[in-house]
Amino acid sequence: MKIVRIGDITVGPGQPLVLIAGPCVIESEAVVLETMDRVQEITSRLEMPFIFKSSYTKANRSSIDYYTGPGLAEGLRILQKVRGYGIPVLSDVHAVTEVDDAAEVLDVLQLPAHLSMQTDLTVALARVGKPLNIKKGQFLAPGDMQAVVRKIESAGNENILLTERGSCFGYHDLVADMRSLPEMRRIGYPVIFDATHVVRLYGRPSSEAQGGTPENIAPLARAAVATGCDAVFIETHPRISEALCDAASMLPLDQLESLLEQLLDISQVVRRHGVV
């Protein structure tokens, strides 16, 4: 199984559990830097590798009225500031026309779940040669990710991360099938568990209470680490009530450290027994 290197961070078998975290979407430079600073302080104390994530654009909003982000240029400018602190950055790329500009700044380029079958975009991202995080579409089985991986490998890129973010269960709900983590790992690449998007209730306002079940973030994250994932993906915000996107499914920042302590304790047991 491959190990993926992102700057000084290594993701994969025998490596420490990695955190990918940040606000769902870039709201302002101030919110991004505040979140980055507080998460970095926590992860430094816990000696946990940290990759900052926030989207410069959210292309999959269900209403024209929902906030979609500052856009490519401004979003990348802010993410470049995060990189200036020595923290790797990850963001979604939604179109082939964004790839070159995004690759100039991002350490990890992310293929969103709803675009996981888009061949032109997948291959364009792969040709950059940088690490890619491929989010499994809610409509795909874990084994279906093999075909996505082959597209990337065909372009000569083997810097691949695969993310489980739930599967459709009826019209609004998602379920996290923990069997998918070892199944996707058998494809040969590190696997991430997205503990926050999986608790969204799609089609309902993400900024209102009925848009998610954040009380399920912690138990699902604990289960995923126990099952054997290589990284956890947790969207977080310093003031959830003010968040402009996915307020109903992000983890309040003041709850992050306690959860990470639990995940690291579980991770130590799992890694000691060679599960990961």
N, C-alpha and C positions, 0 to 999 in steps of 0.2 A: 504494500500500500504506500502511496506517495506521501511525502511531507511537503507542504507548501510554505515557502518563506515569504514573509511580508516585512521588509526591512529587517529589524533584529528579532522579529517574532516568527516562531515556527509553529505550524498547525499540523497535527497529525499524530500518529501512534507514538507513544512514549513521551509526548510533549505535554507541558502544562495546559490546563484548561484555559481557554482564551475568552475574553469578553469583547463583544461587539455592541456598542451602546451609544445612545445619543437621542435627541428629539426626533420624532417621526420626520418632520420637515423643517428646513431652515426658516425660522420666523424672523430672526434678526441676528446681527453680529453679536449683540450683547447676550442674548439667550444662549447662543452656541458656545461662546467663550465661558460663560458662567457654568454651563453644563459640563463642558470639557474639563474645566479646572476642578470642579467638585468630583467628577468621576475619576480623574487622574489622581487626585489626592487619595481617594478610597482604594483604587487599584494599586497604587504605590505602597500604601500601608499593608495591603494584603499580598503584595508581590505577585500580582496577577497581570498577565499581558493584556493590553487594552488597545482596541482599534475603534476610532470614533466614526459613528455613522449618522448622517442626516441627509435627507434628500433635497437637492436643489429645485426639483420639480416633482410633484406627484401627479402623474398623468391619468391615474385611474380613480378620479373622484366621481361619485355617482350623481352629483348635482352641480350645476353651473355656478351656484352660489358658494361652494366650498373653497377654502383657501388652497392654492396649489403650489405655493412657494415663490421665491424671488426670481426664479429663472436661472438659466445656465450661467451667464456671465457673473452676475452678482453672487450666486451660490458658490461658484468655484472660487471667487475671490475670498469669500469667508472661509471656505474649507482650506485654502492655501494658508490662511492665518493659523489655523489649527495645526497644520503640518509644520509651521514655524516653531512650534513648541516640541517638535520631535515625536508627534503622535501620528501614526498612519491613519488615513481617512478612506472611507468607503461611501459610495453613493450610487443610486440607481441611474442607469442610462436607458433612455426610452426610445431613441431613434438613431439610425446610422449616422445622421448628420451631426449628432452630438459627440460621437465616439472620439474623434481626434482631440477636441478641446478638453473633454473629460479626462482623457488619458494623460494630458499634460500635468494634471493636478492629482488625480486619484491614485492611491496605492492599490486599491481593490475596486474593480468595476463590477457593478451588480446588474445581473439580468433579472428584471422583476418577474414575479410569478405569473402575472397575466400575459407576459410576453415570452414565456419559456419555450414556446414552439416556433418562434419567429426565426427562421433560418438565417435570413440576411443579417439581422442584428446580431445573432449569436456568433456567426462567423466573423463579422466585422470586429466585434469585441475580442474574439480569440486572436485575431491577427495582430493586435497590439502587443501581445506577448506578456502582458501583466497578469497578476492573479485575478481570477474571475470568481465571483460568488453567484451561483446559479440557484435561484429559488424555485423549488418544485411547485408547479402550478397546482391549484386546488383540485383540478380536474385530472391530474396525472397520478398513476400508481407509482410507487417507489422505483420499480424496475424500469419504468418508462424513461427514467433519467439516463439510462444507458445510451439511448439514441441521442440525447442532447450532448452527452459527453463525447460521443463519437464525432459530432459536428465540430466540437472544439478541438479535439485531437487531430482532426483532418486538416486543421489550419496550423498545426505544429505547436499547439499550446497544451501543456500538461499541468499548468498552475491553476487547479480547479478546486473549488469548494462547493459542496452541495448542501442546500438548506431545506430542512423540513419546516413547513409553516401551516400544516393542517390540510385536511381534505374535506371537500363539500359533503355536508350531511343535511339533506333537505335544502330549503330555499335560502336560509340565512346563516345557519350554524356551520361551524367547522369542528372536526374532531382531530385529535393528535393520536395517531396510531404509532406507538413506540416501536412496533416491528419494523417500521420504515427506516429507522436509524441504522440498525445492523445491515438491513438489506441494501441501503444505498452505500454503506461503507464497503460492502463486498464488490461494488463497482471499481473500487481501488483508490478512492479519494476521501479526504477528511469531510466529516459531516457536522453541520451546525444545526442547532435547534432554535427556532424563532419562537420565544415564549410569549410574545406580545401580540403579533398579528393573528396567532391562532385563537385568541380570545375575543377577537372582533366579531360582532354580529352584523354581517354584511347587508347592505341595503337600508340600514338604520343609521341615523345621524351619529357620526363618530365622536362628536363633541358633547353628546348627551348620555346620560346614564344607561339608557337602553341600548346603546351602541356597542356594548362589550361587557365582559365579565372579568374584570381585572383581579378579582379574588382568586382566579384560577392560575394566574401567572406563576406564583411560587410553587404550588404542587406539581404543575406540569414541568417546570424547569428542573425541579428535584428529580422527577421521574426520568427525564431525558438524560441528565448527568449520570444517574444510576444505570441507565440502559447503555450508556457509553458513547456520548457525543464528544466531539473535539473542541467545540466552542459553543457558547450560548449568545444569542442575539436578543437584547433586551432594550426596547425603546423606553426612554425615560425623560422626565421633564421636571424642572425645579418647582413649577407652579402649575399643577395639572389643571386647575380650574380656569387658567388663562390660555391653555394650549389651543392652537388654531387647527390642529389636525390630530385625530386619533386620541383625544383626551380620554375616551372611554376604555382604552386598551393599553395605555402606557403605564409603566410603573412609576409611582411618585419617587422622586430622587431621594427623599429622606428614608425610603424603605430599601434602597439598593444595597447598602453595605451589609445589613443583616442577612439578606437573601444570598449575597455572594459568599458570605462566611459559611452558610449552610452548604452551598454548592461546592465550595472548595473542600469541605470536610468529606462530602460524598465522593468527590473526585479522587481524593487521596486513597480511599478504600478501593475504589474501582481500579485505579491505576496500579495499586500495590498488588492486585490479583491479576494484572495483565489483561483486563477487559479492553482497555484502550491503549 
